[in-house]
């Protein structure tokens, strides 16, 4: 996971979700991860510092943390770094030019997203790492919220005219059909990148890592991206998986739906899945940072089913199947290496 940042420059760090989360809401685990990153890749320290200052200078309150808390946490982190690794942003004013357009796009999209969430008001349902939660909405639709996710139900919920929720993270929706005067009332799920419109159906939404993934179990849904200059509409049929990312737009394929909603049955199902993707699942589900020592391990593939609430079982299955050593360090970091290392 750490190696993905090895070639990042300032603009790349600015738009990276994991980096932004660390800057705006530092945690001991995130500080440990980035401290180790700078020790491993000291030539990236200039870009890390420049991106951090850009984000703090144009801070948007998308995390529930005060500027003082953010600054205090970073100061503790900064004290543990060699002074020569921190250079001044202002010595290289030209760095602003390659990030200007990308930063503008970031601020517009994040600002619009949080304006929408703020207007929604209402009730927020949250889950911690390793936790799932089932929520029954006023119209009797049911939402199962995966770990580290937030569902916002607006205060002005009127199932006679519209039903709309906002999702950050991952959830499985079972939507109840509703009609008014013989006409169906739409149910809408909003994420940072997509608007998902349904009538009555069951589907999984995963809104993480700069992309939104929708897997349709039954019924019919229509997807609309939120990029004003490049709006597209995509209709889905049961058994289809659609992924949207700003860089690659929409992609569609037919999949085994049970694999993608297995977490609702408290299972994690992997089908020839790369270890790099499993590492992301571990981070999203358990809140652990994952370090993969060798690139060939990241490309290795694993097939199996394990309980979603048993990280030890997943570690054992991976280690035995791929002949790996998987150690859990004190700072909540999982290190994966070859068993002979």
Buried (B, 14 or more C-beta within 10 A) or exposed (E): BBBBBEEBBBBBBBBBEBBBBBBBBBBEBBBBBBBBBBEEBEEBBBBBBBBBBBBBEEEBEBBEBEEEEBEEBBEEBBEEBEEEBBEEBEEEEEBEEEBEEBBEEBBEBBEEBBEBBEEBEBEEBBBEEEBBBEBEBEBEBBBBBBBBBBBBBBEEBEBEEEBBBBBBBBBBBBBBBBEEEEEEBBBBBBBBBBBBBBBBBBBBBBBBBBBBBBBBBBBBBBBBBBBEEEEEEBEBEBBBBBBBBBEEEBEBEEBEBBBBBBBBEEBBBBEEBBBBEBBBBBBBBBBBBBBBBBEEBBEBBBEBBBEBBEBEBBBEBBBEBBEBEBEEEEBBBBBBBEEEE
